[in-house]
Amino acid sequence: MLMVLIRKKKINLSHLSELKKILRETQLNTVCEDALCPNIGECFHRGTAAFLIAGKLCTRKCRFCSIKKGVPLSLDPQEPQRIAETVKKLGLKYAVITSVTRDDLPDGAAGHFVKTMECIVNMAPETKVEVLVPDFMGRKESIDAVIAAKPFVFNHNLETVPRLYPVVRPEADYLRSLGVIETAKKNGLTAKSGLMAGLGENESEVIQVMNDLRNAGCDMLTIGQYLAPSRKHYKVREYVKEEIFDRYKKTAIDLGFKHCASAPYVRSSYMADISHL
Ligand code: SF4
């Protein structure tokens, strides 16, 4: 098996355990932990985290994702307030709110996103909020509700190229996801999206996706190396060379993206708090 070392800075673990302790005490979930993010040490050390709302069980079965699948529990009405209190307690200047996909709910948990943003605005008005949303099955009223809450950045990941959707994220729809991003941009928000590399795509497909995103008005892009959470997940097809990530970044900026983070360890919310500067 080809071993590839993704170099990461050494960090002092005390912040990591401190933040984990706070998250446990407040019964909050993070995508950082549930998606086995390689940057968790660095981000927690910097006091940033991506909160995972609406439970830990997802209604979809994306083949690359380590989040558990199953029949979700009902929403916890206190969760938005607990997140706001934790954001305030941690003094976060930038908070990322994401969720599992709740196709079981009439609004896809859009109302829970809105309530979480409202609670954060009330408790920590200085904190900028980025939402990383599911596609809400393309429901206009759900997408409009989240947009109306005016997140600082509206993020929705395309994850991969359209040719691979049937095998990598079978319940998703490429054009539906592009539509979610376009709607956010048309309503004046900063729109962001993310891709994984190494699932079997080729460079021209990635550049085509970049063009589609730019046509949808997308401003920011993240591209990172896919790492299989386990042997049962979709196999890594390629460990993409750093010079290709560099080429993607240059192409993205040439195409007009305001910001592109492209490197093996980049993830949707990685350095999100400084990438808009
Ligand atoms: S919809 Fe999101 S959380 Fe659910 S399996 Fe897919 S990537 Fe994971």
Boltz pocket constraint, residues with backbone or C-beta under 6 A from the ligand:
constraints:
  - pocket:
      binder: B
      contacts: [[A, 58], [A, 59], [A, 60], [A, 61], [A, 62], [A, 65], [A, 66], [A, 67], [A, 99], [A, 100], [A, 101], [A, 134]]
      max_distance: 6.0
